[in-house]
Amino acid sequence: METQKIIQWADDKGLLKIENAPKQLAKVMEELGETAGAYLKGNQHELRDGLGDCFVTLIILSKQLGFTPEECLEAAWEEIKDRKGVTKNGTFIKN
């Protein structure tokens, strides 16, 4: 799935206006909560759907704020790629 299909869908629905960003951020949080619930229930179908919904809502939010999803991922990658640290109890702790 290309992000462009999601962006076009959101544009067709009139969602890409910056004034919609606060509501979109709330939608991101809602989908993340539903994904956490699916994980805790062990429901693989709902978990996969929830993760997808999180991606979709974040892609739309990035466009509303004037970024491309790819540049957001690139910025995150540049920040973490050279991090040093250790993983303890499943959590990476940077130096």
N, C-alpha and C positions, 0 to 999 in steps of 0.2 A: 504494500500500500504506500503510495506516495503521499507526502504531506500536502502536495498541491491539490489533491482531490479534496482533502479536508478543508483546506483554505477556500477553495472554490465553493464548497457546500456552505461554509460559514458566510461567505460573501453573498451568496444567493439568498440566504436567510436574513441578511442585514445585520449580522452579528459583529462585524469587524470595526465598528465605530469605537473610538477610544472611550467614549462615555459609557460603554457597556463593560469596560474592564473590571470595575468593582463587583458587578454581578457575576462576571466570568470567574473571578478569583474565588468567589463563594462557591461556584460550581466545581472548581478544582478541588476545593476542600471537601465538598459533599461526596464527590466521586472517590476521593482518597479514603474517606471514612467508610464508604460502602466496600471498597477494596479490602480494607483492614478487617471488616466484618466477615467477608468471604474467606479470607485467609484463616481467621480464627475458627470458622465453622468447618474448614477443610473442604470447601466447595470449589473444586477446580474449575468448573464451568463459570461460576460467578467471579472467581478470581481472575481468570483470563479476560473476561468481559470488563471487569473493573479496571484492570491495568490498561486495557485499550481505551476505556473512557477517560482515564487520567491523562494518557497521551493526547487524546483528541482535545480535551479541555485546555491542556497546556499549549498545544499548537495554536489554538484559537487565541488564547491570552497573549502569547508572544506576538502574534500579528496585530492584535489590538494595540499593543504597546510600541509597535513600530520595529520589531525585530523579526528575523527569520528564525524558525526553529533550529536550523543548522548553525547559525551564528551563536545562538544560546548554548548549544551543545559544544561548539568549538571553544567558547569562553570557559565553560566548565572544565573541559578537557585540559586546556592550557593551565588552569589553576591546579588541577590534581595530578597531572602526568608525572611530575618529578617529586611528589611528596614522599617523604620518608616517615616511617612509623611502624607500629606493630598492631596486629589484630588480637584483641583480648575479648573472650566471650562473644565472638561474632561481631565486634565493633572495631573498626579501624581507628586507631588513636594516632594522630599525626604528631611528629616531633615539634 
